[in-house]
Every structure is written in C-alpha cells, then in structure tokens.
Amino acid sequence: MKNIFIIDEYISSQKNGIGTFLRELLFCFNNSGNHINLISFNADVDEFCIIEERVIKKYLFPVFKYGHFLEHFKIIKNFLKLYIPDSPNNVFFINHSPCADFIQSLKETHPKSSVVFTIHDFGWTGLLLGSLDAYKRAIKSSSKDTPELKVFHQEKRIYELADKIICLSPDTFNILKSIYKVPEVKISLIPNGLRLQKKANLLNKNDRNKIRIQKNIDVDTKILLFIGRPTAQKGIFEVIHAMKMVLKEFPKTKLAIIGDGNEVSMKGIVNASSQIASSVIITGQLNRAEVEEWLTIADIGVISTYYEQCSYTAIEMMMHGLPIVASDGLGIRNMFVDDVNAKISKIDHRKRPKIFRVNLADNIIHLLKSSDVCQKISDEARNTYNEKYTITEMRKGYKKLIESF
C-alpha cells in the first residue's frame, strides 16, 4: 500500500488539460488500495487547511501573492514536513514546471519518499513552435544565455532529480533519451486515458439537429470544431486562414473556437477572422456539458497544434467518432495515421505557415466532399480510442508504475 500525493495548481488546472488529466488520474487510483492525497496550491481557501473526504485527503494552500507557486518551496516544505511523515511508501506526483528547486527541497525533507514528474509540456515548444530541429540547433549554440539553453539545463535538472519520469507520447520518450540522456529505466510511457462519456456519439440525427437549432445554427451548416487554448502554438491562426479557403468552396460552413486565451491572443483571433466574422463562433471557456454539445453537433474536428503531449481534445474527438484533420506536430503525430483515423496536414517550415494553411484547407475540403471518407475515418477514430486511450489502459500503466516502487 502506497501513500500517493498528487500535486496540483488549482487555478490553471481549471482551464487546461492538466485538470482533465488529474481527474482521470484520481479515478485511476480509486479502489487501488492506496491512500490518495491531493496537494492543491492557489486553492479557493483563505488559509491552509486539510480536508478529509470519503476517498481522498486534500491539503489546500491559499493563493500566493506573487510568483510561480513552486518558487515558494521554502514555505511549502515546512508544511509538508509538519503534516506528511517521510516514508518509503510515499510517492509524490508533480505535474507543473519549472520545479527543480521544489523537487530538491522535497527530497531534502522527505529523502525516503519517491518523486514522479509528469511531462505535460516542454519549456521550449512555445518558443520554437514545437520544432525539434530548431531546439537541437539552439542547445548546441555557442551562446550560453539563450532562452532555449536555459530551458534545457532547467529541464535536465528536473529529470535528474526525479525518481521516475512519466511521458505521454513516444516522441517525448525518444526526446528524453536522445536529447536529455535520461536512462530508459527511469522513464514510463503512459498515454492519457479518458472515461467514456455516456452521450458520446449516441445521439441520433434529430437530437443533433435540436441542439443546432438551440444554438441558431442551420441543420445543413457544416461545423468545424477547434477546442483548446486558442494560441499560436495550437495553430489557431492557421485554422482561421484555412477557413478562408474552405469558405470559397463551402460557404455554408462555420468554425467554432472553444477555449480561453489571453487578451493578446483573443485580439489577434478577432483581427485575423474579421473578414469571415459571420462564419466564426468564438465561445470562450465552456463547461463540460457545453463542450459535449459541440462535440455532438460538429462535422469535423480540427487539431492544428504544432506540439502536443497526448491531447485530451484529440481523445474526446476520437471518442465521439469525429472525422479529424490533424497536424503532424510532435506528439500529435503519434496519435494519428494519415487516411486511417485522420487526415494529416503537414506543417512543413514554421516560418512559412502558408503551406500548413493550404494543407489544412485541402484536407478539410476533402472531408467535406466525401461522406464515405468521413465515415471511414470516424469509425477508425473511435476504434483508436477503444484500443489505446480508455481509462482502463491508463489505469494499467499507473498500476504497473506504482508496483515498481
């Protein structure tokens, strides 16, 4: 029996894929015979408190007034040392970065405990739009002050300090071995899993049409669906430009953008889509039920990201049997096979986005023209979910990991 401590940052995980990951991870550990604990920082409390629920104990830290929450490791370690006895049965799961100082502090106060770090993103992907070749060149540069080189040393230190590293995709597994020289024995490849939603692809045509009418969308309008942070790294501007090409052949098409971006990215999206504003729906952040509705009524899912670990958006779209147009970005390319469970759009050169935009538009138009191809890809997407990304498969991976300690 292990004492499992899952570390979370409450505010951000309410808006991103880490929140979904944590919900599914906690479900994986339910009824596992282990003691489950959630250490939540920047929680909605006025002061530190401990809450014991039926199957989980929660350690809740109030909002820190400044800086990244893990930078306050000197304060945090005193609380953890006071309330959590060190033990070889302890396993701490860390899901946020940068955290090297925090891990080192934790290992000083709890030397018998084990620390697991999960890679949800690399620090360099946003800087370089997920270009591994550009990153390799940057870390070999003679300059010692580049942001990429700083990220490299920061991440390498995290991987050296952690007892185990969880990666979510084969691409990341290979990057850890080849770039960061992490011993393979230290790495666990456990793709994300997701519980099957009861309504996933089960509503009939009349139900879908009813939801469309409620949203003031004609039943014969084609809906392209983008879900996620609408940022440059996610390829949102490439989708908008591709949409302009799609509308020339299929004018009765709408692009729905679901997700919450910062002020700069949202302003950029509004400007980029101004010429086709009547064909673009920007919803902002939605609750789970509302996202389910869009997944139910969409005709095509678009995953244009330049880099991903193991996209929950992609898993949800596969679960719902959506025909998908995806990029060939790092990580996301591990989830799809061209003309099998998606149409793959090559990114080509990051500084020449026009090629990527054209590839996205061509694949979207191809699907809109062929219901047979859509049905084939839809069926294979659902099969991929059932074979690789169910909660059962995810639970197997974490059971094996816990047993290894």
N, C-alpha and C positions, 0 to 999 in steps of 0.2 A: 504494500500500500504506500502510495506517494502523497506528499503534500504539494499540490500544484498551485503555483502563484502566477496568475496571468496579469501582466502589467498593461494598462490602457491609459489613454489620454481622452477624457470624456468628450470635450468639445469637438475636436476634429473627427473622432470616430463616429459621431452622429451624422457626418456628412460624406464620409468616404468609404471605400471598400474595406478598410480595416475594421470598421464597425460591423459590416456583414461577416467578415472573417471571424471576429470574436464571438458573434452569436453562434455561428456554426461550430467553432472550436469548443465553446462551453457545452453545446449539445453533444459533441463527440465524447466529452468526458463525463456526461451524465450516466449514472449507473455503472461507472467503471470500477467502483470500489476504492477510488482515490478521494482524498479531501480536496475540494475545489475552492480556491480563493481568488478574488478579483481585487487587484490594487489599482484604484482609479484615481488619476490625477486631474486637477482642474474640474472636479465634480461639482454638482449643483448643491453644495453644502456650505455652511458658514464657518465650520471648524472641523478639524479632523475627527472622524468617528468610525466606529466599526459596527456593521450591521450584519446580523446572522439571519439568513433566510433558510428556507427548507433544505436546499441542497448546496448552498454557496455562502461563504463568508466574504463580505465586502469591506475593504479598507478604503475609505473615501477621504481624499485630500482636497481642501478648498482650492480656489483659483490662486495661482501665484501671480503677483502683481507685475512681474516683469520677466522677460527672458523665456527660453525654452524650459519646459518643466524639468527635464532631466539634468539641466545645469544646476539645479538646487540639490545635488546629491549629498552635500554635507548635512543639510537639514533632513533629507529623506532617510539617510542611513541611521540617524538617531532613532527615528520612529520604528523603522524596520527592526533594528537591534532590540528595541524595547518590547515589541509586540510579537516578533516572529523568532523563536529559538532556532539556532543553527542546527541542521541535521542532514545526514547523507540522504535522507528521504525527501528533501526539498528539491523541487525543480521550478526555477523561475523562467517564465516565458516573456521575452521582451519583444515588442512589436514596433518600436519607434526609434528613429535615429536622427541625429548622432547621439551615441550613448556610451562611448568608450569609457569616459570618466565614471559614469554611473555603474557600469559593469565592474570596473576595477574597485570602486567603493564597496559594491555588494560582495565581491569576493573577499575583501578585507574583513568585513563584518560577519560574513557567512561562508567561511572557507570550505566547509563540508558540503555545502549546497551546490547544485548544478545550475548552470545558466544556459538557456537556449535562446538564440537570436533568430528571428524570422525576417527574411529579406522581403519586404513589400515593395521596395524600390531601391535603386542605386542613386547616390547623390549626383552623379554625373549625367544621368539621362536627360534631365531637364535642360542642362547646359548645352548638350550636343544633340538634342532631339533623338536620343537613343542610338547614335552612330557609334558602334563598337570600334570601327576602324579609326575614327577621329579620336576616340578615347585612347586607343593604343598609341597613336602618334603623340598625343598630349602628355602622357605619362613618361614617354621617352625623351621629351623635350629637355634641353639643357637648362631651361629656366626652372627655378625652384619655387617660384611664387605664383604659378598659375593656379586658378581655382580647381582645375581638374587634378593637378598633382596633390593639392591639399586634401581633396576628397579621397584620393587614392590612399594616402597614408592614414587618414582618419578611419576609413572603412577597413583597411588591412589590420589596424589595431583592434577594432571590434571583433574581427574574425579570429584573431589570435587569442583574445581574452575569453571568448565564449567557449563553452564546452562542446556545444553542438550548434550547427547552423542549419536552419530549415530553408530550403529554396523551393519555389513553387513551379519552376519550369526547367526543362532540360537545358535551355540556353543559359540560365543563371548557374546551373550546376557546372557547365563547361567553363563559364567565366570565372567562377570561384577557383577551379583547378588550374586554369591556364594563365589567368591574369594575376590573381591574388595568391596563388600557390598554396591553397588550403588543402590539407590531406583529405583524400576521399573518405576516409573512415569517419571524419568529423562532420560530413555533410549528409543530410537526409532530404531526399526529394519527395515531397508530399504535395501534390496538386490540391488546389482548393476543391471543396465539395459543397453541395447545396441541397438542402431538403426540397423535395418535390412540392411545388405549390399545387394545391388542390384544383385550382382553376386553369392550370397551365394547359393550354390548347384543348380544353374540354368544352368551351362554349361553342354553340352552333352559330350558323350564319346570322340568324335572327337576333341572337344575343349581341353579337358584334355590331350589327347594324344599329341596334338600340343605343349602344354606348356611343357610337359615332354621332348619332342624331343629338344625343345629350351634349356632345362637345361641338355641335354646329358644324360637323364635317359631313359632306355628302357621302353616301354609301359607296359611290363609284369612284371616289377620290383615292389615289394611291398614297399611302403614308410611308415615308422613310423615317426610321427611328434612330436617333442618337441619344445614348444615355451615358452620363459621366460628367466629370468636370470639363466644361467647355473651354479648353485651353489650347494653346499652340501645340503642346506635347501630345494632346489627344487627337490632333489633326482636324479640329473643328473648322478651321478656315479652309482647309482643302475640301471638306464636305460641302461647305457653302458654295465654293466656286464650282464644284462638280454639279451641284444642284442647278446652277445657272445653265449648264449644258443639258442636263436632263429635261428641264422645262421646255427646251426647244422642240423636243420630240414628244414629251408627255406633259403638256401644260396643266393637266388636272392632277398635279402631284403636290404634296405638302411634305415639308421637312419638319419633324418635331424634335426639338432640342430639350432634353430633360437633364437638369443639373444646375448646380450653383457655382458660378465663377466669381472672381473678384471684380471690382469696379472697372479695372483696365480691360480685362478680357471681355466682359459683357459689352462695354462701349465699342470694342473692336468688332464684336459679332454684329451689333446693331448697324455699324457703319458698313461692314462687308456685305450684309444682307439687305441693304437699303433698296437696291434695285428690284429685289424679289420679295419685299417685305410681306406681301399678301400671301406668299407661299411658304412662309416660315413661321412656326409656332414655337415661341420660347416660353417654357413653363416655369423655369426655376426649379428649386428643390421641391420634390413631391414626397408624400408618404408612400409606404409600401403598397397600399391598396390602389392608389392612383397610378403608380408605375405599372402595376399589374394590368390595369385597364388599357394603358398604351401598348403594352406587350401583346395584349389580346387583339387589338384592332389594327396593329401595324401590318404592312405588307412585306417590308424588307427591313432588316436590321443593318445598320452601318457601324462598323468598328474600324475607325480610321487612325487609331493610335500609332505613334511612332515607336512606342515601347510599352510593354506590359509585363507583369509577372505571371499572373494567371487570372485573367479578367472575370470578375463576377458578372459583369454585364454580358460578356460572351456566353457564360454558362446559363444565365437566365434566358437569353435569346435562343440558345440550343434547346433548353428545357421546353420552351414554348413552341419549338418547331418552326422558328422564323427562318426564311431564306436569308442568308447573311452575305454581305460584302465586307471583306476584311482586308487589312493591310498585311504586308509581310514583315512588319516590325518585329524586333526581338521579343521573344516570349509569346506574342500572339500567333506567330507562325508555327509554334509548337502545338497549337490547339486545332488548326485547320489544315485541310488538304484541298488544293485547288480543284474545282469541279466535282468534289465529293461532298463535303459538308459546308462549303462556302465558295464564293468566287473571290480569288485573291488578287488584290491590286498592288502591284509593285511600287515601292516608294521611290526607288532609284536614288538620285542625288538630293540631299537635304536642301541645298541651295538652289535647286531647280524644281520647285514644287509643282510646276505646270504639268510635268509628266505624271506625277502621282494623281493630280486632279483629273486628268484625262482618263487615267486607268480606272479611277473610282467611277467616273461618269459612264465609261464604256460598260463596266460590269453591272452597274445599276440598270442601265438601259437594256442590257442583255436579259436580265431577270424580268424586267417589266414586259418584255416582248414574248417571253416564253413561260407559260403556266406549267408546262411539263418539267422544265429545268427547275423551276421554283419548288415543285412538289418533290422532286428527287433530292434536292439539297435540304429541304425541310425534313424529310424522313431521315436522312443521314445525320443531320444535326441533332435530332432527337436521339438517334442511336448512339452518337458520340457522348451525349450527356449520360445516358444509361450505362455506358461501358466505363467511363473514366471520371465523371465529375459528380457522382452521387455522394450523399453524406456517408453512405456505407463504405465507399472506397477511402474517403478522408479519414474516417474513424479507424480503419485498418492501419493506416500509416501512423497515426498517433499512438495507437495501442503498441505497435512494434517499437516506436521510439521510446515510450515510457518503460517498456520491458528491458530496453538496452541499458538503462542506468542501474 
